[in-house]
Amino acid sequence: IDFIPEVQKLIAELNEILAHDVVDEAGAWKSKLQPESRQLFDFLPKTIQEQLLLERDPHGNVQVAKIETEKMLIAMVETELEKRKAEGKYPAHFRGQSHFFGYEGRCGLPTIFDSNYCYALGYGSGALLQCGKTGLISS
């Protein structure tokens, strides 16, 4: 999540505010955020807002590794699809399933086999989707 420039700015502002102030239930501390950061914070799902306000590391920074980005993306997709459903533009049902890939994201480079295998899985998955087949696994 911290690779997004707007989120970087929000986190920097939160670090500064929380280093000097206490987060109150009324949300008076939010007035110290820049308007763009305040808008972004209010846009984020409540669970992510809470995670951004969690206990700081020894240096006073947000513990970004503890923010469940995968759940944030699912919540944001659900919000958008509910909006579209209310407008009559989305007749289907969405049920996201998350998985944390944090450690895999910090692993070594893939081998040629890994690359070819995953390419084939992705290609197979794309072919299934193109044919309207859902609920299946490409293996």
Buried (B, 14 or more C-beta within 10 A) or exposed (E): BBEEEEBEBBBBBBBEBBEEEEEEEEEEBBEBBEEEBBEBBEEBBEEBEEBBBEEBEEEEBBEBEEBBBBBBBBBBEBEEBEEEBEEEEBEEEEEEEEEEEEEEEEEEEEEEEEEEEEEEEEEBBEEBEEEEEEEEEBE
